[in-house]
Amino acid sequence: MNNFTKSIVYSGVVLAAGLVAIFAIYNNMAATPGSTVTMIEPAAGEETMADPSMMDATAEGISNMTTEAGDMAADAADATVEATEDAVDATVETTEDAVDATVEATEGAIEDMTAEPTEEPAAH
């Protein structure tokens, strides 16, 4: 067999092993009756129910963190808009200054070219 055929066979074996593992885990999880997220068994072996007040506090904390993250994102967006506006203003000012300098230099060059010569050129 060449290397390509070997890699195809190997990939098929790995895929089959992965599927077997997934089905075994799924069947093992489904086989235990009454297993839900609210049933927690600590390391000591005592079975306890999840505390509803703790779940409410966790949900409230997540809600607060989500709100804070949204506020931070809005603040970051505002700062980005302000920075962009400042950059645009600075670019416009620099461009206007460059245009003014170019116009002045061009006008000066035109005046120099159109001015009448003060001396007669020397005859050879």
N, C-alpha and C positions, 0 to 999 in steps of 0.2 A: 504494500500500500504506500502511496505517496503521502507527503505531509498534509496536503489539503484534505484527503480522505480521513486521515487520522484525526485531524482537528474537528471535522464534522462529527465523527463517531464520539469523540471525547465530549463535545458540546451536547450531544444528545444524551449521553450518560449523566452528565451534570444536571441537565434540565430534568430528567426523569427522577433523579435523587432529590432534587429540590421540590418537585411536586409531591413526592412521597412524604417528605418532611412536612410540607405545608398541610397536607391532608391529615397526617398523624396529629399534628398540633391542634388543628381544628376539631377533630374528633375527640381529642382528650379534653379540650375546653368545653365542648358541648355535652360530654358525658357526666360532668359533675352537676347534679341538680341544685338549684337555688344559688348558683354562683352569679353574683351580681357585683357591681362596682361598690355598692353600699356595704357589702359584707367584707370586713377587713379582719384578718387574723394576724395578730401581732406575733413577734418572735417567741413570746412566752407561751403561746399556744391558747390563750384565752380568746374566745370569739367575741367581738364587739361590733356594734353598729356604728356607722359614721355619724358623728354629732351633727344634727341639722343646723345648729347655731354656728358651728365651725364652717359648714358649707356655705351658709349665708354670708359670713364674714369674708370667706374666700371670694365669693361672687362679687361682693361689694368692693373688695380690693382690686379685683380684675377690672371692674367697671371704672374705678377711679384711675387706675393706671392707663386704661384706654382713653379716658377723657384727657388726662395729662399729656399723653402721646399726641393726641389730636391737636391740643393747644400748642405743643412744641412744634408740630409740623406747620401750623398756621403762622407761628412767629417766624419760623425759618423761611417760609414763603414770603412773608412781608419784608424780611431783611434782604432776601434775594431781589425782590422788586426794587427796593430802595437802592441797593448797590448797583443794579442795572441802570436805573435812572441816573444815578451819579456818573456812571461810566459814560453813558450817552451824552450827558451834558458836557463832560470834560472833552469828549471826542469832538463834539460840535464846536466848542470854543477853540480847540487846537486847530481844527480845520479852517474856521473863520480867520484865525490869525495867520495861518499859512497862505490862504487866498489873498488876504490883505497885503502880506509881504510880497507875494508874487506880482500883484497888480502894481505896487509901488516900484518894484525892481523893473518891471516891463515898461512902465511909464518913464522911468529915469533913463532906460536904455533907448527908448524912442526919442526922447528929448536930446540925448547925446548924439544920436545918429542924424537928427534933422537940424541940429545947430549949424550955423554957418561957420566955416573954418576961419580962424583969426589970422592965419598966416598963409601966404601963397606957397604952393609947393615949389620946391627948388627945381629949376630947369637943368637938364643934363646936357 
